[in-house]
Amino acid sequence: MSSPKPKTFLTISFVAAALSFAASAIAFAAVAQHSPFGAWHRASETPILSPQGAGWESAGTFNPAVVKNAENKFVMLYRAQDAAGTSRLGYAESTDGIHFTRRAEPVLSPEADYEKDGGVEDPRLHRFGDTYYLTYTGYNKKDAQLCLATSQDLIHWERKGVILPAYKGNWNVAWTKSGAIVPEKIGGKYWMYWLGTAADETDQMGLSYSDDLMHWTEATKTPVLRRRPGKFDSRVVEPGPPPILTPGGIVLVYNGADDKLVYRTGVAVFDRADPRKLISRTDEPVFAPEKEWEKIGQVPNVVFVEGLLPREFLEDGTNLKRPRKSFLFYYGGADKFVGVAEAEEVTK
């Protein structure tokens, strides 16, 4: 039998527990206060895009970026892999954001030296003025590096080259990936969150700024969003889709992986006047692999969000239909499929 604990210890334990609960409540309130997303749910229980044929998209179709085009259609660029593991970017269109029709051929295939043999991977789409900007990973089976291309129609792309070279930076010691650009200038600069590798071989998030979207300067001496031991993002902290701006801050959906490399989704909010300053961050993931097609594929146990768009819908009422807004989140499942999740907008 264990000896009884003295009253002093019990009192201290109760107070500590109360303080811990209060701290958790404050952290939750901070995230809820600044994030516009309600609870996430799958908008489709099955993949909205799957591998097909025996050619360039036979092994995997995943990690999608989505934007609206001039005709107000949803346009998706997605990573497609063939049986040899070479990646290209496919193109698909939709009028409702759920049901997509693909083009027969890819719109970007590996051609440059920094892409050959490995491919073009993991797109993010941004629009500034009349120009679409595509950040993507160029992989040549040796190095993976963050690259940029531009287009006027989302089909014909002009390469601008590597914008964040591998093995360079204030803390990055290896590859660079996953460029998510803030949609408006802040302090007269463009800002981009990206993935690098720290000296401890964990993948964490960096931040750079630019005058012209082509030439980037690192903004911090250490990762802007660090990994957290023991949590869902203990091993990888990787930008998801381009962030959105709200009155509460810069809202960035990110992909976190734990020590077992299970990928789940988190949300971080940065100061709208200073993209380096973190305001809040989810303690628990908002989305995780649950379906068989998210758990079994080329890489198991992965949901990886790269696309985000708002969608208005009509809410049925007794005498009135009023517009409401939700957000669609496009993600790769197990590095093989494309899925879509949805969350209603939370207004304060």
N, C-alpha and C positions, 0 to 999 in steps of 0.2 A: 504494500500500500504506500502511496506517495504521501509525503508530509504535507499538512495544510499550509496554504500560503498566508502570510501575515496580512492584516487589513490594509497596511500601508501599501503593500504591493498591489493588492486588489484595486485600491483607489487609484494608484498611478496607472495601472493597466486600463481601468475604465476611462480615465481622462485621456490616455494615449489613443485608445480606440475611438473615442469621441472626436479627438482632433484629427485622426486619420480619416474618419468618415466625413468630417467637415471639409478637409482638404480635397477629398475626392469630389464632394458636391460642388465646391468652388471650381475645380478643374472642369467638371462636366458643364457647369453653368457658363464658363468662359468659352468653351467650344461651341455650345448651343447659341450663345449670344452672337458670335461672329460668323458662324457657318450658315449659309442659306438652305442647306439640305435637310430634309426630313429623313425618315427611315428609308433605307434602300430596299428595293425588291426587284426581282427579275421581271423585265417587261416581256420576255419570252423565256419559256422554260426549256426550250431547245435552242441549239445554235442557229443564228441567222445567216451564217456563212460557214461552209464546210469544204474540205478538200474535194477536188473533182478531177476526173480524167487521169491521164498517164503522163502529163507534161509538167509545165512550170508551176502548177498549184496542186500537185497530186499528193504531197506529203503533209502540207499544213497551210491553213489560211487563218491568220491570227494577228494580234496587236494592231488594231485599226485606229486611224485618225479620221475625224469627220468634220466637215465644214459645210456651210450653205453656199451654193454658187449663185451666179447672177440671176438665175431663174427661180431662186428660192427652193431648190431641190437639195436634199441631203446627199453629199458626195463623200464617199469613203475611199481612202487609200489604205490598203491592208497589205501586210507582209505575207507573201506566198512563197512556199518552199517546194522544190522538186525533190525527187528521190535521192539526188546527190547532196542535198542540203544547201544548195545555192538559193539565195533569197532574191526576190523581185518585188516590186510594188504593183498590186492590182488595183483596179478602179471599179467602183460600183455606185449606182445611183438609186435614190428612193424618194417617194413623195410623202411618206408617212414616218420615216425614220426607223422602220422595223423591217419592211420587206424591200430587199435590194436586188437590182439587176446588174450583172457584171458585164464588163467589156471582155471580149474574147482574148485580148492580148494585154500584157503588162504595160504600164505607162512609164516605168523606170526600171531598167535592168543594169546589172553591173558592167561598166565600161572603163572607168578610170582605174589607174593602178591601185588606188587605195580601196577599191571595191572588188577587184577581180578575184574569182574563185570562191569567195565567201558570199558577197552580195551587198544589197542595199536593204537595210533593216529598220524596223521600229519607227515609223513616221510620226511626226506631230505637224499639224497644219495650222497656219496663222495667216491672217489677212490684214494687210496695211494698205490703205488706199485701194487701188485697182489691182494690186499684185498679191499673189499667194506666195507665202514663204513656207518651204518644207525643210524642217530639220530632221535628219535621219542619221543612222549609223552606217558608215562605210566599213566593211570588213573584208580583208584580203587574206584570211586564214592565218595572218600573223598579228595584225593590230586591228582594233576597233576604234574608230575615231568619229567624233561628231562633225557632221557635214551639213551643207546648206544648198538648196536649189530654189529657183523661183519660176513662176508661171503666171500667165494671164488667163488660162482656161482650165487648169488642173489636169491637163492631159499632156501638154508639151512642156518639158522641164529643162531649164538651163542650169547646169551645175555651177556653183560658186566656190567649190572646193572644201577643204577641211577648215573648220572655223575654231575648233579647239583640239590641237594636236595631242596625241597620246604622250605619256611620260613627261608632261610639262605641267607647271602650275605651282601654286604656293603650298599645296599639300597633296595633290594628286601624284601618284607614282606609277600609274598604269594607263588603262584605257579611258576614253571619254565617250559618253552616250547621252541620249534622252534630253534634248534641249526643249524646254518649255518656256516660251517667251511671254512676258506680261503684255497684255493687249494694248496698253497705252504707255506713252512716255511718262516717266516719273523723274522730276528734277531735271528735265531736259534730256534724259537718257532712256534708251531701251534697256530692259533687264531680262536676263535669262537664267532660269534654274537648270542645272544639269547634273549628271552622275559622274563621279570620279572614284578612284580607289585610294584609300588612305594607307599609311605605312603598315598598319596592322592587318592589311589585306581584306578589310571590309569595304563595302561600297556605300558611299555617303554622298550627300548633296552639296553641290557648289553653286556659286552665283557669280555672274559676270554682267558687265554693262557695255553699251556700245552707242556710238553716235549714228551709225549707218546700217546696222544689222549685219554687217559683213566682218567688221573687225572688233574683237571682244577683249575686254580687260577684266581680270579677276577682281572681285569686289571685297573678298574677305581673305584673311590669312589661314583660316580653319574652315571646316565644313559649316555651311549655313544651317543645315538640318542634320543633326548627328544621329547615329544609331543609338538604341537604348538597350543595354544588356537585359535579358530576361523578358523582353516584350516581343510583340509580333514583328518589330522592325529592328531586331538585334543584329542582323547580318547585312541587310540591304535597305537603303533609304533612297528611292529612285523617283524622280519626277514623273507624274502621269501626264494628263493633257495640259495644254496651256491654261494657266490660272485664269480665274474670273475676278473682276473688281466689284466689290460691294461697298456700301457705306462703312462696313465694319473692317474692311481690309482687303488684302490680296489673298484669295482663297485658292489654295493649291491642293488638288487631289494627288496623292502619291502612292506608290507601290512599295510595300515593306515586306521583307522576308526574314524569317527567324533562322535560328541555327540549323534547322532541318531543311531550310530553303522552301518552306511553305510560303507562298505569296498571298498576301491579303492587302486590303485597301485602307489607307488612312487619310486624314484631312489635316492640313496645317494652314494657319492663317498668319500672314505677315502684315506689318504696318503699311498702310497705303502710302504714307509719305516716305517710308524707309524700308525697301524690300529686304534689307539685311536683318531687320528686327522681328523676331518671332513673337506673336501675341498668344497663340494657343495652338494646341495639337491634341488629337484624339489619343486617349490612353488605351482604348481598345479599337480593333478594326471595325470599319463600318460595313465591310463586305468581305466574304471569304469563300473559298472553294467548297461547294456542297454537292453539286450535280456530278454524276459519273463522268460526263464529258469535260468537267473542270478538274477532275482528279486523275483521269487516265488519258494519256496522250503522248506526245513527244517528250514533254517534261511534266511530271505528275504534280498535282496539287498547286495549280497556278490560276489565279485570276489577276490579269494585268491590264489596268485601265489606261487607255491612251487617247480616247475621244470623249468630248463633253459638249453637249449643245442643249440650250433651253428649248422647251416645247410648250406651246399654249394649247389648252384644251377647254372644252365646255363642261361645266359642272351642272348636272341636272338639279333643278329646284322645283318647288311646287308651282310657281308662277314665273320663274325666271331662270334663264341660263346665263351664267356669268363666266367670263374667261378666268381660268386659273393657269398658273405656270408650273411646269415640272422640269426636271433635268433628266436627260438621257445620257447614260454613261456606257461607252462602248469598250469592250475588253476582250483580250485573248484568253481562251480557256485551254489550259494544259499545252500551250504552244501548238495547238492544232485547229482550234475553232474560234469563231467570233460570236460573242454574246452581247446582250444589251440589258442594262439595269436601269431603274428609274427611281427618282425621289421627288416628292412634291416640294415646292418652294416653301420655306418657313419664313414668314414675315413677322417682324417685331413691331 
